[in-house]
Amino acid sequence: MSTKTALIALAAGAALGAISGILLAPASGKDTRKKIMKKGEELRDQLADLVDQGKDLVDEAKGQAKSAAAQASSKAQEAADKAKSAYSNGKTAAQNA
């Protein structure tokens, strides 16, 4: 299960649990509606926080991927340069022999 799916499932489960608890508790309709609105706002804020955390994780992963790609490119270039140098040195040694 992906992180996004897990976060959505977590938020949906929390919302259903909170609403069920409110609806099953003995209170007047007016009080119940207020509680539902308050819980909805709290859940919206929690979901916004989770989304922000998810975005931060994605940005961090992108940065790490870019860094790893740059390092791999640099190492590949170094290896190519060494191979080219070795080839040139071997060619020159063969011509001098």
C-alpha positions as CSV (number, residue, x, y, z in Angstrom):
1,M,0.0,0.0,0.0
2,S,1.4,3.4,-1.0
3,T,1.9,6.2,1.6
4,K,-0.8,8.3,-0.1
5,T,-3.3,5.4,0.1
6,A,-2.4,4.8,3.7
7,L,-2.8,8.5,4.6
8,I,-6.2,8.6,2.9
9,A,-7.3,5.4,4.7
10,L,-6.1,6.8,8.0
11,A,-8.0,10.1,7.6
12,A,-11.2,8.3,6.4
13,G,-11.1,5.9,9.3
14,A,-10.5,8.7,11.8
15,A,-13.4,10.7,10.3
16,L,-15.8,7.7,10.4
17,G,-14.8,6.9,14.0
18,A,-15.3,10.5,15.1
19,I,-18.6,10.9,13.4
20,S,-19.9,7.6,14.7
21,G,-18.9,8.4,18.2
22,I,-20.7,11.8,18.0
23,L,-23.8,10.4,16.4
24,L,-24.1,7.6,19.0
25,A,-23.6,9.8,22.0
26,P,-26.7,11.2,23.6
27,A,-27.0,14.9,22.8
28,S,-29.4,17.3,21.2
29,G,-29.3,17.8,17.4
30,K,-27.8,21.3,17.8
31,D,-25.0,20.0,20.0
32,T,-24.4,17.1,17.7
33,R,-24.1,19.3,14.6
34,K,-21.7,21.6,16.5
35,K,-19.6,18.6,17.5
36,I,-19.6,17.2,13.9
37,M,-18.5,20.6,12.6
38,K,-15.7,20.9,15.2
39,K,-14.5,17.4,14.5
40,G,-14.6,18.0,10.7
41,E,-12.5,21.1,11.1
42,E,-10.0,19.2,13.3
43,L,-9.8,16.4,10.8
44,R,-9.3,18.9,7.9
45,D,-6.4,20.4,9.8
46,Q,-4.9,17.0,10.6
47,L,-5.2,16.0,6.9
48,A,-3.6,19.3,5.8
49,D,-0.7,18.6,8.2
50,L,-0.3,15.0,6.8
51,V,-0.4,16.4,3.2
52,D,2.3,18.9,4.1
53,Q,4.4,16.1,5.7
54,G,3.9,14.0,2.6
55,K,5.0,16.9,0.3
56,D,8.2,17.4,2.5
57,L,9.0,13.7,2.2
58,V,8.6,13.8,-1.6
59,D,10.8,16.9,-1.9
60,E,13.4,15.2,0.3
61,A,13.3,12.1,-1.8
62,K,13.6,14.1,-5.0
63,G,16.7,15.9,-3.6
64,Q,18.3,12.6,-2.7
65,A,17.6,11.2,-6.1
66,K,19.1,14.2,-7.8
67,S,22.2,13.9,-5.7
68,A,22.6,10.2,-6.3
69,A,22.1,10.8,-10.1
70,A,24.7,13.5,-10.1
71,Q,27.2,11.3,-8.2
72,A,26.6,8.4,-10.6
73,S,27.1,10.7,-13.6
74,S,30.3,12.1,-12.2
75,K,31.7,8.6,-11.5
76,A,30.7,7.4,-15.0
77,Q,32.4,10.5,-16.5
78,E,35.6,9.7,-14.5
79,A,35.6,6.1,-15.6
80,A,35.1,7.2,-19.3
81,D,38.0,9.7,-18.9
82,K,40.3,7.0,-17.4
83,A,39.4,4.6,-20.2
84,K,40.0,7.2,-22.8
85,S,43.4,8.1,-21.3
86,A,44.4,4.5,-21.0
87,Y,43.5,3.9,-24.6
88,S,45.4,7.0,-25.7
89,N,48.5,5.9,-23.7
90,G,48.3,2.4,-25.1
91,K,48.0,3.7,-28.7
92,T,51.0,6.0,-28.2
93,A,53.1,3.2,-26.6
94,A,52.3,1.0,-29.6
95,Q,53.3,3.7,-32.1
96,N,56.6,4.2,-30.3
97,A,57.5,0.6,-30.2
